[in-house]
Every structure is written in C-alpha cells, then in structure tokens.
Amino acid sequence: MVEAMMISPEDVPYEEDRSVIYERALRALPGSYKLWHAYLTELADAARQ
C-alpha cells in the first residue's frame, strides 16, 4: 500500500504544479480553511514519504 502512495520520478513535475496551484489559490483566498487544510495535509503527507 505504501508503494502505491510513493511519488514516482515521472510524477514530480505534476506534484510541483499542485503546489503552485494551492499557493495561488491561498493568495486569492487566504481565509479558506478548506484550502489550507488540504494544502498542509498534502505537504505533511509528502514529508512523511
């Protein structure tokens, strides 16, 4: 199961794009709890890998 969650080298640019999209959305809506929660959860998951 953990292997299925690992980011392959081919997916790294896609993951970087997701971060850019989250950061742009958070600049537009800095008070959005749902955006912050999703973004920080994704960062924490990536840090655990």
Biopython code that builds the backbone (N, CA, C, O; Angstrom):
import numpy as np
from Bio.PDB.StructureBuilder import StructureBuilder

atoms = [
    (1, "MET", "N", (0.830, -1.196, 0.000)),
    (1, "MET", "CA", (0.000, 0.000, 0.000)),
    (1, "MET", "C", (0.872, 1.256, 0.000)),
    (1, "MET", "O", (0.574, 2.215, -0.712)),
    (2, "VAL", "N", (1.928, 1.256, 0.780)),
    (2, "VAL", "CA", (2.802, 2.427, 0.833)),
    (2, "VAL", "C", (3.434, 2.676, -0.531)),
    (2, "VAL", "O", (3.586, 3.823, -0.951)),
    (3, "GLU", "N", (3.800, 1.601, -1.220)),
    (3, "GLU", "CA", (4.413, 1.749, -2.536)),
    (3, "GLU", "C", (3.469, 2.433, -3.513)),
    (3, "GLU", "O", (3.911, 3.173, -4.392)),
    (4, "ALA", "N", (2.168, 2.190, -3.364)),
    (4, "ALA", "CA", (1.189, 2.823, -4.245)),
    (4, "ALA", "C", (1.116, 4.321, -3.990)),
    (4, "ALA", "O", (0.713, 5.078, -4.874)),
    (5, "MET", "N", (1.499, 4.760, -2.793)),
    (5, "MET", "CA", (1.416, 6.169, -2.444)),
    (5, "MET", "C", (2.714, 6.918, -2.735)),
    (5, "MET", "O", (2.753, 8.145, -2.643)),
    (6, "MET", "N", (3.762, 6.202, -3.079)),
    (6, "MET", "CA", (5.046, 6.836, -3.374)),
    (6, "MET", "C", (4.954, 7.623, -4.677)),
    (6, "MET", "O", (4.262, 7.213, -5.609)),
    (7, "ILE", "N", (5.640, 8.734, -4.737)),
    (7, "ILE", "CA", (5.657, 9.563, -5.939)),
    (7, "ILE", "C", (6.779, 9.074, -6.836)),
    (7, "ILE", "O", (7.942, 9.027, -6.436)),
    (8, "SER", "N", (6.416, 8.718, -8.035)),
    (8, "SER", "CA", (7.434, 8.267, -8.984)),
    (8, "SER", "C", (8.143, 9.482, -9.580)),
    (8, "SER", "O", (7.589, 10.581, -9.565)),
    (9, "PRO", "N", (9.343, 9.308, -10.097)),
    (9, "PRO", "CA", (10.071, 10.441, -10.698)),
    (9, "PRO", "C", (9.294, 11.123, -11.827)),
    (9, "PRO", "O", (9.440, 12.325, -12.049)),
    (10, "GLU", "N", (8.471, 10.351, -12.536)),
    (10, "GLU", "CA", (7.683, 10.943, -13.620)),
    (10, "GLU", "C", (6.593, 11.874, -13.087)),
    (10, "GLU", "O", (6.145, 12.773, -13.800)),
    (11, "ASP", "N", (6.161, 11.663, -11.834)),
    (11, "ASP", "CA", (5.082, 12.456, -11.259)),
    (11, "ASP", "C", (5.560, 13.710, -10.532)),
    (11, "ASP", "O", (4.734, 14.529, -10.133)),
    (12, "VAL", "N", (6.857, 13.882, -10.350)),
    (12, "VAL", "CA", (7.375, 15.026, -9.597)),
    (12, "VAL", "C", (6.929, 16.360, -10.196)),
    (12, "VAL", "O", (6.481, 17.225, -9.442)),
    (13, "PRO", "N", (7.027, 16.574, -11.510)),
    (13, "PRO", "CA", (6.554, 17.861, -12.047)),
    (13, "PRO", "C", (5.072, 18.094, -11.769)),
    (13, "PRO", "O", (4.662, 19.227, -11.517)),
    (14, "TYR", "N", (4.271, 17.040, -11.813)),
    (14, "TYR", "CA", (2.844, 17.164, -11.525)),
    (14, "TYR", "C", (2.627, 17.601, -10.082)),
    (14, "TYR", "O", (1.791, 18.465, -9.817)),
    (15, "GLU", "N", (3.361, 17.021, -9.158)),
    (15, "GLU", "CA", (3.230, 17.388, -7.751)),
    (15, "GLU", "C", (3.657, 18.836, -7.525)),
    (15, "GLU", "O", (3.054, 19.533, -6.709)),
    (16, "GLU", "N", (4.680, 19.296, -8.230)),
    (16, "GLU", "CA", (5.105, 20.691, -8.114)),
    (16, "GLU", "C", (4.019, 21.616, -8.644)),
    (16, "GLU", "O", (3.799, 22.691, -8.086)),
    (17, "ASP", "N", (3.334, 21.211, -9.719)),
    (17, "ASP", "CA", (2.230, 22.005, -10.252)),
    (17, "ASP", "C", (1.109, 22.120, -9.233)),
    (17, "ASP", "O", (0.504, 23.183, -9.100)),
    (18, "ARG", "N", (0.825, 21.047, -8.515)),
    (18, "ARG", "CA", (-0.226, 21.079, -7.497)),
    (18, "ARG", "C", (0.113, 22.107, -6.420)),
    (18, "ARG", "O", (-0.767, 22.834, -5.960)),
    (19, "SER", "N", (1.372, 22.170, -6.019)),
    (19, "SER", "CA", (1.789, 23.139, -5.003)),
    (19, "SER", "C", (1.595, 24.564, -5.495)),
    (19, "SER", "O", (1.128, 25.425, -4.751)),
    (20, "VAL", "N", (1.953, 24.811, -6.745)),
    (20, "VAL", "CA", (1.794, 26.152, -7.319)),
    (20, "VAL", "C", (0.321, 26.536, -7.343)),
    (20, "VAL", "O", (-0.027, 27.674, -7.027)),
    (21, "ILE", "N", (-0.541, 25.605, -7.710)),
    (21, "ILE", "CA", (-1.976, 25.883, -7.761)),
    (21, "ILE", "C", (-2.513, 26.172, -6.366)),
    (21, "ILE", "O", (-3.281, 27.116, -6.180)),
    (22, "TYR", "N", (-2.113, 25.362, -5.378)),
    (22, "TYR", "CA", (-2.549, 25.617, -3.997)),
    (22, "TYR", "C", (-2.077, 26.988, -3.529)),
    (22, "TYR", "O", (-2.853, 27.738, -2.936)),
    (23, "GLU", "N", (-0.819, 27.325, -3.785)),
    (23, "GLU", "CA", (-0.280, 28.607, -3.323)),
    (23, "GLU", "C", (-0.992, 29.779, -3.982)),
    (23, "GLU", "O", (-1.255, 30.789, -3.329)),
    (24, "ARG", "N", (-1.303, 29.658, -5.254)),
    (24, "ARG", "CA", (-2.030, 30.720, -5.953)),
    (24, "ARG", "C", (-3.438, 30.871, -5.373)),
    (24, "ARG", "O", (-3.911, 31.989, -5.167)),
    (25, "ALA", "N", (-4.095, 29.763, -5.115)),
    (25, "ALA", "CA", (-5.443, 29.800, -4.538)),
    (25, "ALA", "C", (-5.411, 30.397, -3.138)),
    (25, "ALA", "O", (-6.312, 31.152, -2.770)),
    (26, "LEU", "N", (-4.392, 30.072, -2.356)),
    (26, "LEU", "CA", (-4.303, 30.604, -0.995)),
    (26, "LEU", "C", (-3.996, 32.096, -0.976)),
    (26, "LEU", "O", (-4.405, 32.798, -0.051)),
    (27, "ARG", "N", (-3.280, 32.590, -1.985)),
    (27, "ARG", "CA", (-3.072, 34.044, -2.078)),
    (27, "ARG", "C", (-4.393, 34.745, -2.375)),
    (27, "ARG", "O", (-4.637, 35.849, -1.888)),
    (28, "ALA", "N", (-5.244, 34.104, -3.173)),
    (28, "ALA", "CA", (-6.529, 34.706, -3.519)),
    (28, "ALA", "C", (-7.541, 34.564, -2.381)),
    (28, "ALA", "O", (-8.373, 35.447, -2.171)),
    (29, "LEU", "N", (-7.467, 33.452, -1.647)),
    (29, "LEU", "CA", (-8.423, 33.177, -0.571)),
    (29, "LEU", "C", (-7.679, 32.771, 0.703)),
    (29, "LEU", "O", (-7.748, 31.612, 1.111)),
    (30, "PRO", "N", (-6.970, 33.711, 1.334)),
    (30, "PRO", "CA", (-6.143, 33.347, 2.487)),
    (30, "PRO", "C", (-6.936, 32.872, 3.706)),
    (30, "PRO", "O", (-6.367, 32.248, 4.601)),
    (31, "GLY", "N", (-8.221, 33.153, 3.754)),
    (31, "GLY", "CA", (-9.026, 32.742, 4.897)),
    (31, "GLY", "C", (-9.739, 31.414, 4.710)),
    (31, "GLY", "O", (-10.550, 31.027, 5.551)),
    (32, "SER", "N", (-9.454, 30.715, 3.632)),
    (32, "SER", "CA", (-10.148, 29.459, 3.345)),
    (32, "SER", "C", (-9.552, 28.312, 4.153)),
    (32, "SER", "O", (-8.455, 27.833, 3.865)),
    (33, "TYR", "N", (-10.290, 27.883, 5.162)),
    (33, "TYR", "CA", (-9.838, 26.768, 5.994)),
    (33, "TYR", "C", (-9.665, 25.511, 5.157)),
    (33, "TYR", "O", (-8.682, 24.790, 5.325)),
    (34, "LYS", "N", (-10.613, 25.236, 4.251)),
    (34, "LYS", "CA", (-10.551, 24.008, 3.450)),
    (34, "LYS", "C", (-9.305, 23.974, 2.573)),
    (34, "LYS", "O", (-8.667, 22.929, 2.444)),
    (35, "LEU", "N", (-8.955, 25.100, 1.972)),
    (35, "LEU", "CA", (-7.744, 25.150, 1.149)),
    (35, "LEU", "C", (-6.495, 24.934, 1.996)),
    (35, "LEU", "O", (-5.620, 24.146, 1.637)),
    (36, "TRP", "N", (-6.418, 25.643, 3.128)),
    (36, "TRP", "CA", (-5.253, 25.491, 3.997)),
    (36, "TRP", "C", (-5.133, 24.054, 4.487)),
    (36, "TRP", "O", (-4.041, 23.485, 4.496)),
    (37, "HIS", "N", (-6.244, 23.474, 4.892)),
    (37, "HIS", "CA", (-6.218, 22.106, 5.405)),
    (37, "HIS", "C", (-5.737, 21.133, 4.331)),
    (37, "HIS", "O", (-4.884, 20.288, 4.597)),
    (38, "ALA", "N", (-6.278, 21.247, 3.126)),
    (38, "ALA", "CA", (-5.881, 20.351, 2.035)),
    (38, "ALA", "C", (-4.404, 20.528, 1.695)),
    (38, "ALA", "O", (-3.683, 19.549, 1.503)),
    (39, "TYR", "N", (-3.959, 21.779, 1.621)),
    (39, "TYR", "CA", (-2.565, 22.070, 1.262)),
    (39, "TYR", "C", (-1.598, 21.546, 2.324)),
    (39, "TYR", "O", (-0.612, 20.885, 1.998)),
    (40, "LEU", "N", (-1.881, 21.837, 3.577)),
    (40, "LEU", "CA", (-0.985, 21.405, 4.651)),
    (40, "LEU", "C", (-1.006, 19.890, 4.832)),
    (40, "LEU", "O", (0.020, 19.292, 5.161)),
    (41, "THR", "N", (-2.155, 19.269, 4.623)),
    (41, "THR", "CA", (-2.232, 17.807, 4.683)),
    (41, "THR", "C", (-1.375, 17.190, 3.590)),
    (41, "THR", "O", (-0.659, 16.218, 3.829)),
    (42, "GLU", "N", (-1.449, 17.755, 2.394)),
    (42, "GLU", "CA", (-0.647, 17.243, 1.286)),
    (42, "GLU", "C", (0.850, 17.423, 1.554)),
    (42, "GLU", "O", (1.643, 16.527, 1.265)),
    (43, "LEU", "N", (1.235, 18.572, 2.105)),
    (43, "LEU", "CA", (2.646, 18.798, 2.439)),
    (43, "LEU", "C", (3.124, 17.821, 3.516)),
    (43, "LEU", "O", (4.229, 17.286, 3.426)),
    (44, "ALA", "N", (2.298, 17.594, 4.523)),
    (44, "ALA", "CA", (2.670, 16.669, 5.596)),
    (44, "ALA", "C", (2.808, 15.247, 5.061)),
    (44, "ALA", "O", (3.737, 14.530, 5.434)),
    (45, "ASP", "N", (1.897, 14.842, 4.197)),
    (45, "ASP", "CA", (1.984, 13.504, 3.602)),
    (45, "ASP", "C", (3.254, 13.360, 2.775)),
    (45, "ASP", "O", (3.905, 12.316, 2.810)),
    (46, "ALA", "N", (3.604, 14.396, 2.036)),
    (46, "ALA", "CA", (4.817, 14.353, 1.213)),
    (46, "ALA", "C", (6.065, 14.294, 2.096)),
    (46, "ALA", "O", (7.048, 13.644, 1.739)),
    (47, "ALA", "N", (6.029, 14.968, 3.242)),
    (47, "ALA", "CA", (7.181, 14.972, 4.144)),
    (47, "ALA", "C", (7.386, 13.604, 4.798)),
    (47, "ALA", "O", (8.513, 13.229, 5.124)),
    (48, "ARG", "N", (6.307, 12.871, 4.986)),
    (48, "ARG", "CA", (6.404, 11.547, 5.608)),
    (48, "ARG", "C", (7.018, 10.525, 4.667)),
    (48, "ARG", "O", (7.551, 9.513, 5.122)),
    (49, "GLN", "N", (6.955, 10.765, 3.384)),
    (49, "GLN", "CA", (7.445, 9.782, 2.400)),
    (49, "GLN", "C", (8.927, 9.835, 2.250)),
    (49, "GLN", "O", (9.496, 9.076, 1.465)),
]
sb = StructureBuilder()
sb.init_structure("model")
sb.init_model(0)
sb.init_chain("A")
sb.init_seg("    ")
for serial, (resi, resn, name, xyz) in enumerate(atoms, 1):
    if name == "N":
        sb.init_residue(resn, " ", resi, " ")
    sb.init_atom(name, np.array(xyz, "f"), 0.0, 1.0, " ", f" {name:<3s}", serial, name[0])
structure = sb.get_structure()
